[in-house]
């Protein structure tokens, strides 16, 4: 098994914080806009609200994984590809 270096862990943490979490934040904002748009149907607004919540949860998870990597640990289930 290859050794995972601290530099690699920091690169992965940077990606999670600056790319993955940012994409999820943007998706949450889009979902929130759609959830409050009165021109959308009730069903669409409800789906958008659930999607926004899911995206917010993903962003939180990405930031937690990044913090774990920066602490020198590998998050449970994390794969280095």
C-alpha positions as CSV (number, residue, x, y, z in Angstrom):
1,X,0.0,0.0,0.0
2,X,1.3,3.4,-1.0
3,X,2.0,5.9,1.8
4,X,-0.3,9.0,1.7
5,X,1.8,12.1,2.3
6,X,0.7,15.1,4.3
7,X,1.1,17.2,1.1
8,X,-1.4,14.9,-0.7
9,X,-3.8,15.1,2.2
10,X,-3.6,18.9,2.1
11,X,-4.2,18.9,-1.7
12,X,-7.3,16.8,-1.2
13,X,-8.4,19.1,1.6
14,X,-8.0,22.1,-0.6
15,X,-10.1,20.5,-3.3
16,X,-12.8,19.6,-0.9
17,X,-13.0,23.1,0.6
18,X,-12.4,25.2,-2.5
19,X,-14.1,23.1,-5.2
20,X,-16.5,20.5,-3.9
21,X,-18.0,22.5,-1.0
22,X,-18.2,25.6,-3.2
23,X,-20.2,23.7,-5.8
24,X,-22.5,22.4,-3.2
25,X,-23.0,25.9,-1.8
26,X,-23.9,27.1,-5.3
27,X,-26.3,24.3,-5.7
28,X,-27.9,25.1,-2.4
29,X,-28.3,28.7,-3.4
30,X,-29.9,27.6,-6.7
31,X,-32.3,25.3,-4.8
32,X,-33.2,28.0,-2.3
33,X,-34.0,30.4,-5.2
34,X,-36.2,27.8,-6.9
35,X,-37.9,26.9,-3.6
36,X,-39.0,30.5,-3.1
37,X,-39.9,31.2,-6.7
38,X,-43.7,31.7,-6.8
39,X,-43.8,30.8,-10.5
40,X,-42.8,27.2,-9.6
41,X,-45.4,24.7,-8.7
42,X,-45.8,23.5,-5.1
43,X,-44.2,20.2,-6.0
44,X,-41.2,21.9,-7.7
45,X,-40.7,24.2,-4.7
46,X,-40.8,21.3,-2.3
47,X,-38.3,19.3,-4.4
48,X,-36.0,22.3,-4.7
49,X,-36.1,22.9,-0.9
50,X,-35.1,19.2,-0.3
51,X,-32.3,19.5,-2.9
52,X,-31.0,22.7,-1.3
53,X,-30.9,21.0,2.1
54,X,-29.1,18.0,0.6
55,X,-26.5,20.3,-1.0
56,X,-26.0,22.2,2.3
57,X,-25.4,18.9,4.0
58,X,-22.9,17.8,1.4
59,X,-21.0,21.1,1.7
60,X,-20.8,20.5,5.5
61,X,-19.5,17.0,5.0
62,X,-16.9,18.2,2.5
63,X,-15.6,20.8,5.0
64,X,-15.6,18.2,7.8
65,X,-13.6,15.8,5.6
66,X,-11.1,18.6,4.8
67,X,-10.6,19.4,8.4
68,X,-10.0,15.7,9.2
69,X,-7.4,15.5,6.4
70,X,-5.7,18.7,7.6
71,X,-5.5,17.1,11.0
72,X,-3.5,14.3,9.5
73,X,-6.2,11.7,9.6
74,X,-8.1,10.0,6.8
75,X,-11.9,10.3,7.0
76,X,-13.8,7.1,7.2
77,X,-14.6,5.8,3.8
78,X,-12.4,8.4,2.0
79,X,-10.6,7.1,-1.0
80,X,-7.5,8.5,-2.6
81,X,-7.8,7.8,-6.3
